[in-house]
């Protein structure tokens, strides 16, 4: 199995009060809360405003040496595959083993692209068998998403 790339999640559709760039978001793009403390939805239609903010976040990730950036909260819609295969370099999903839907990532792998998945609800090596069978890159995390991780 090839080594999993270093991937970082960037929240793309929410403003978070603890981020250093929180003041870059003008009030005009902030919506209501999304149920998480300190977070509000943003109007993702306002690319003129969001593009420079998110580009700066991605530049920071590149400077830190990450291989890929996952624009979080814009993923996990596996039913749209295979339509985006030609437009994206990889696919990311959380909990596809738990919901028995990892096979939906196979079109990316079949196209020579990465199919990545993260599981935080399993213990031991349960999701690893699925990952190996489908040639996916997988990572296991604890539910509290601390620094601990295991790759498959």
N, C-alpha and C positions, 0 to 999 in steps of 0.2 A: 504494500500500500504506500502511495506517495505521501510525503509529509503534508500536513494540512497547512494552508497559508495562514499568515497572521492577519486576522480580520478584526476590524473594529466597527462597532455600531455607532452611527450618528443619527440622532433623532431628527428626522426631516419634516415631520408634520406637527411638531409641538415646540412651544417655547418653554424653557425650564429656568426657574428663578436662580438656580445654583450655577449656571453656565457663565463663564467669563464674558461671553458675547451677548448676554441677555439684553444689554442696553442697545444693541444694534437693531433690535426688532422694534419698529415703530408701532404705536398703539393701533394704527389702521389695519394691521395684519393679524392682530391678536383676537382670538375668539374666546368662547367660554372654556371653563375648565373641562378636562377630559377624565376626571375621576382620580387622578393621581395628585398628591399634594405638590404644590409648587409648579404645576404644569398647566398650560393652556393650549388649545388647538391653535394652529395658524392657518391662514387662508392660502392654501397651496396653489391657488390660481394666480397669486401675486408673485410670479417668478421674477419680475423686474426688481422686487425688493429682496426676495429670498435667495436668488441665485448668488449674489456676492457673499452673503452670510454663509451659505452652505459651501461655496467654493473655498472660502477661507478655512472652514473646518476641515475640508478634505485636504487642502494644502498642508495644514498642521499635521494631519494623519500621515501624509506622505513624508514630511520632514521627520516624523518619529519612526519611520521605517515600516509601516504597515503595508502589506501586499494588496489589500483590498479594503474598500469602505462599503458597508451595508447601510443604505439609507433606511433606517429602522422605521417601522410603522407603515412602510410602503411595500411590505413583503407578505408572505404567507398566503397569497392568493394563488394556490396551485392550480386551480381550475382554468386559469388563463393560459397555462402552458399547453401547447408548444408555441403559441403566437409570439412571445418575446425572445425566443431562442436566437434569432438573427440579430437582435438589437442589444443584447446584454452579454457580458463576458462570463457571467456565472449566475447561479440562482442560490438563494439562501432561504432556508425554512427552519422554523422552530417547531419542535415536537412532531415531526412527521412520523417517527416511529410510534409514538404514543397514539396517534390518530390513524395509523396504518395507511399513510398516503405518500410514503417516500418514493414509491415507484413513479409518481408524477414528475419527479425531478430527472428521470432517465433521459428525456430528450436533450437536456443540456449535456449530459455525459456522452451520449451518442454522437453529439456534435463536436466532441473534443473539448468541451468546456467543463468547468467545475460545478458540481452539485454539492452544496454545503448544507449540513444540518446540525443544529444544536439541540440537545435534549437536556432537560433539567428535572424531569419527573421520574427518571429511572435510576435504579441502583445497579451495581455490578456491571456486567457487559451486555445487557439486553439490547441496546440500540446498535451495538457494534456488529452483530451478525447481519442485521439489515444493511448497514453501511457497506460491509465487505461484499455482500451478495450483489448489491446494485452499483458498486464502485463509486460510492459517495465518500466525501470527506466529512467526518463527523467529530463532534466535540461533545463531551458530557460536562455539564456544569451543575453545581449545587443550586437549589432553588433560590437561595439568597444571593446568588451571582457574585460571590466573592472571587478572589484570585484563583482558587482551586479549579483545575480543569484536567480532563483526561481525553486524549485523542484516540480514535479507533484506527 
